[in-house]
């Protein structure tokens, strides 16, 4: 996988991190579930990029 494709995957995963983080905060009203959600997305993005 070339560098431009890896950056594209990271941007593709970055949008759900921003939007999803706001949704998770609105649902739970705390930053701890947001951090858990962001770490989960980080692991998924890392799995895609490491291929």
N, C-alpha and C positions, 0 to 999 in steps of 0.2 A: 504494500500500500504506500503510495507516494505521499509527500508532505501535504500537498493541497487537499488530498482526500481525507487525511487525518484531521486537518484543520476544519474541513467541512463537517466531519462527524462531531467535533467538539462544539462547533456553532450550533449544529442541529440539536445537541444535548443541552446547550446553554439556554436556549429559549424555554424548554420545559422547566429548567431550574429556576428561572426568574418568575415565570407565570405560575408554575406549580408551587413555588415557595410562598407566593402570596395567597394562593388558594388554601394551602395547608395552614398558614397562619390564621386565615379567616375562619377556618373550620375549628381549629383547636385553641386559638387565642394565646399560644405560647411559642417561644422560639425553639424549644427542645424538639418537637416533632418536625420543625422545619430543618433543623440540623440533621436529623436522622434521614429525612427525605433527600437532602442535598448530598449526603455521604453515599446513599444508595445510588443516586444518579451518577456520582463520581465513579463508583465501582463499575457501573454499566458502561460509561464512556471510556474508562480505562481498558475494559475488556475489548471494546471495539477498536480502540487505537492500537492496542498491543498486537493485534492480528497482523 
